[in-house]
Amino acid sequence: MAIIFLEKKQKQRYFILALAGTILLVILVIWQNLFTVPLEPTPSPAATKPTKIEITLDVFKSQAFKDLRPFEEIKPYEDELGRKNPFVSASQ
């Protein structure tokens, strides 16, 4: 008399169903990508004629631009930076 484990059979049945569903899904995705007719491509913005760009240099003549001052030079830090061994706790 053979001992049949029902729980093992049910797990195997669910595994087979999940595997079959996954294979079906992969076949469906491949079928859609290979055998469907692609839609007509829409023209990209680069393919259209560019509009004329006009550059005005009036901003350089304005008083606000003339009032701008350059930043001062940032001097490098002269003191010691950090610890010699950063992986040792600060209390030691």
Stockholm file with secondary structure:
# STOCKHOLM 1.0

chainA/1-92         MAIIFLEKKQKQRYFILALAGTILLVILVIWQNLFTVPLEPTPSPAATKPTKIEITLDVFKSQAFKDLRPFEEIKPYEDELGRKNPFVSASQ
#=GR chainA/1-92 SS CCCCCHHHHHHHHHHHHHHHHHHHHHHHHHHHHHHSCCCCCCCCTTTSCCCCCCCCCGGGGSHHHHTCCCCCCCCCCCSCCSCSCTTSCTTC
#=GC SS_cons        CCCCCHHHHHHHHHHHHHHHHHHHHHHHHHHHHHHSCCCCCCCCTTTSCCCCCCCCCGGGGSHHHHTCCCCCCCCCCCSCCSCSCTTSCTTC
//
